[in-house]
Amino acid sequence: MLHDTQGFRARYRAGIPRWYNPWAHGGFMLAWGMGALWWFGQQLQAVRPLEWLTIPLALVFFNWGEYMVHRHAGHVKRRLAQLFYKRHTGDHHSFFVEGQMVYETRQDWRVILFPPWLVVVFSAGAFGLWWALKGWQPNVAALFAQTLLAGYMGYELMHVCEHLPREHWIARLPGIRLMHRLHALHHRRDLMQTRNFNITFPLWDVLLGTLEREPSKRP
């Protein structure tokens, strides 16, 4: 049965509360995230060269978490992640399919961005990690927490870029152009549960064999 994307979009938009403001949504997330990143930066003191290695290691860890949560919670119905599954597979993948990937109004940011409260929860988790590790290595703790939060913010920004028109100058930038195409393939309804789960960089898709660069050949 063919999916009625335009019909779903009309129903979804009709259900958006009148008080919803996409600029407030995106602006709050950006302001909170940047403020938290600044705070973690203030905890750094005379960082040694070896301690800077925390950043690439934390990025690899975040990229793994991004992949695992997307694949095993966003596309598999689990009791403890039902809301995320409904929002992701139920809403996001019904609103956007390959060939209809572009948001048409700023109100559509609601189905692209995570809820505003999630950046607060994520930054609180990063704070908890910093607090737990700071007695061991204060700079490593701050860099680790800061990098994880930067990964979250990068995820949000990259995801918005992946729903821009393909000819948009941002979508044509190296790196973003690749992820734009990979994400469009992920939104194919026959591929969304098996391919292209990374949003920011396809490291774990490559390592775990789930990368799809071109449409699969069908008999």
Residue, then its C-alpha position, 0 to 999 in steps of 0.5 A: m500500500l502506498h504511503d500518503t505523505q501529503g495526507f500525513r503532513a496535512r494531519y500532522r500540521a493540523g495537530i501542531p498547537r497554535w502556540y508552537n513557535p519554531w524560532a523559540h524551539g530552535g533558539f532555545m535549543l541553540a542558546w541552552g546548548m551553547g551556554a552549556l558548552w561555554w560552561f564546560g569550557q570554563q572548567l578547563q585548566a592548562v590542558r596537556p597535549l595528551e588530554w586533547l585526545t579526549i575529543p576524538l575519542a568522545l566523538v567516536f563514542f557519541n557516533w556509536g551512541e547515535y547509531m545504536v539509539h537510532r537503530h535499536a530505539g528509533h526503529v525497533k518498538r521497545r517498552l522503555a522507548q515507545l515515545f521515541y519510536k512513535r516520534h521517529t518511525g511514526d511521525h518523522h518517517s511518515f512526514f519525510v520519505e525519499g523524494q519528499m525530504v524537504y521541510e516546506t514551512r518552519q512549523d515543520w521544524r517540530v518534526i525534525l528537531f528533538p523536543p526542546w526539553l531533551v537538550v536540558v536532559f542531555s546536558a544534565g547527563a553530560f554534567g553528571l559524567w563531568w561530576a563523576l570523572k572530575g575527581w580523576q582527571p578534571n580536564v578529561a572530564a570537561l572535554f568528554a562532557q563538552t564533546l558529547l554535548a557538541g555531538y548532540m548539537g551537531y546532530e540537530l544541525m546536521h539533521v536540519c541540513e539533511h532536510l534542506p532542498r538538495e540544491h541549497w548551498i548548505a546542502r551542497l557543501p562537502g560532507i553535508r552533501l554526502m550525508h544529505r544523500l545517505h539520509a535520503l536513502h535511509h528514508r526509503r521505506d524499504l531501507m529505513q530499518t536496515r541502512n544508514f543510521n548515522i546522521t552526523f558521520p557514517l562511521w558505524d554504518v561503515l564498521l557494522g556494514t549498514l552503509e547504503r550509498e546507492p539504491s539497492k538493485r531490485p530484480 
